[in-house]
Amino acid sequence: MGDAREFSLPLRVYIEDTDAGGIVYYVNYLKYIERARTEFMRSLGMDRAAIFNNELMFVVSDVSVSYRQPAMLDDELEATAALTAVGGASLKLRQCVRRGTDLIAEAAVSLACVSPETLAPRRIPKAMLATLRAARDPHNPHGE
């Protein structure tokens, strides 16, 4: 938390996010981290048109989520995104959902850059790659 390279998006839990017991339904954490990842990319100057166009798009190739404790109806949360590795055609992020200082869920997410036509991997354009590498988590300077 406190890391300048970690992007944070404030969220609130609404009734539509919960099950009958008022607990956030597990799949909604994926939605929360997707929103944080989208806004993180936007904060780097990469809006929807930049990351989903005729030349390229990013797709989730792997995700692993650990649920630590439940979030409840009306909780104020934050979803975070921090780049941990940037490859020629891929990105890895550490994403969290927190309530204050409490870790609610933690995810490791891998993205692949692909051609929209063939869905085959393709290299990330040089300018975009430079921006992403500059935004990488400083605690992992080699992007490994």
LINCOR-V261717 format. One record per backbone hydrogen bond with DSSP energy under -0.5 kcal/mol. NH is the residue of the N-H (numbers start at 1). CO is the residue of the C=O. If there is no record, write none. Layout:
nh = {NH;NH}
co = {CO;CO}
This chain:
nh = {3;6;7;7;9;11;13;14;17;18;19;22;24;25;28;29;30;30;31;32;33;34;35;36;37;38;39;40;41;42;43;44;44;45;46;47;50;51;52;53;57;58;59;61;62;64;66;67;68;68;69;73;74;75;77;77;78;79;80;81;82;84;85;87;91;92;93;94;95;95;97;98;99;100;102;104;104;105;106;107;108;109;109;110;111;112;113;114;114;115;119;122;124;129;130;131;132;133;134;135;136;136;137;140;141;143}
co = {1;3;5;81;79;77;75;12;14;15;23;19;71;17;25;26;26;27;27;28;29;30;31;32;33;34;35;36;37;38;39;40;41;42;41;45;47;47;48;56;114;51;112;110;110;108;106;65;66;104;104;22;13;72;11;75;98;9;96;7;94;92;92;90;111;85;109;82;93;107;105;78;102;98;99;97;102;97;66;95;64;93;107;62;91;59;89;57;112;120;115;113;88;125;126;127;128;129;130;131;132;133;83;137;138;140}
